[in-house]
Amino acid sequence: MKKWVNKIINRIKQWRLVGYIVLAKPLIDTHGMEQGIIELFLLVVLGELSARTKTKQITNEEFKDSFDDKE
């Protein structure tokens, strides 16, 4: 079981790397080399940080209250 999980995790990491490479080309083409590299660096760092942080679980009551406050 652990072997399969590690294989799946490695595949996800490979596809994320491919995604970053695919996004690098248009960024560098539109903004130039220096600006594109800076934006790509920020994209990778912030994307990886957000992927690793846990989101706060809210209850149904809190979710309903957030809509009541907006009205």
C-alpha positions as CSV (number, residue, x, y, z in Angstrom):
1,M,0.0,0.0,0.0
2,K,2.8,2.5,0.9
3,K,4.5,1.7,-2.4
4,W,1.4,2.7,-4.3
5,V,1.0,5.9,-2.3
6,N,4.7,6.9,-3.0
7,K,4.2,6.2,-6.7
8,I,1.1,8.5,-6.8
9,I,2.9,11.2,-4.9
10,N,5.9,11.1,-7.3
11,R,3.5,11.4,-10.3
12,I,1.8,14.4,-8.8
13,K,5.2,16.1,-8.2
14,Q,6.3,15.3,-11.8
15,W,3.1,16.9,-13.2
16,R,3.4,20.0,-11.0
17,L,6.9,20.4,-12.3
18,V,5.6,20.1,-15.9
19,G,3.0,22.7,-15.1
20,Y,5.5,25.2,-13.9
21,I,7.6,24.7,-17.0
22,V,4.6,25.2,-19.2
23,L,3.8,28.5,-17.3
24,A,7.4,29.7,-17.5
25,K,7.4,30.2,-21.3
26,P,4.5,32.7,-21.6
27,L,5.7,34.6,-18.5
28,I,9.2,35.0,-20.0
29,D,7.8,35.8,-23.5
30,T,5.4,38.5,-22.3
31,H,7.4,40.2,-19.5
32,G,11.0,39.7,-20.5
33,M,13.6,37.4,-19.0
34,E,14.2,39.3,-15.7
35,Q,10.6,40.1,-14.8
36,G,9.4,36.6,-16.0
37,I,11.9,34.9,-13.7
38,I,10.9,37.0,-10.7
39,E,7.2,36.2,-11.4
40,L,7.9,32.6,-11.9
41,F,9.8,32.4,-8.7
42,L,7.0,34.0,-6.8
43,L,4.5,31.7,-8.5
44,V,6.4,28.6,-7.4
45,V,7.1,29.7,-3.9
46,L,3.6,31.0,-3.2
47,G,2.0,28.0,-4.9
48,E,4.0,25.5,-3.0
49,L,3.4,27.3,0.3
50,S,-0.4,27.3,-0.3
51,A,-0.3,23.7,-1.3
52,R,1.4,22.7,2.0
53,T,-0.6,24.8,4.4
54,K,-3.8,23.4,5.9
55,T,-7.0,25.3,5.4
56,K,-9.2,26.2,8.3
57,Q,-12.3,24.0,8.6
58,I,-15.4,26.1,9.3
59,T,-18.6,24.7,10.6
60,N,-21.9,25.1,8.9
61,E,-23.0,27.7,11.5
62,E,-20.0,29.8,10.8
63,F,-20.6,29.5,7.0
64,K,-24.2,30.6,7.4
65,D,-23.2,33.5,9.7
66,S,-20.8,34.8,7.1
67,F,-23.7,35.2,4.7
68,D,-25.9,36.7,7.3
69,D,-23.3,39.4,8.0
70,K,-23.1,40.5,4.4
71,E,-26.8,41.2,4.2
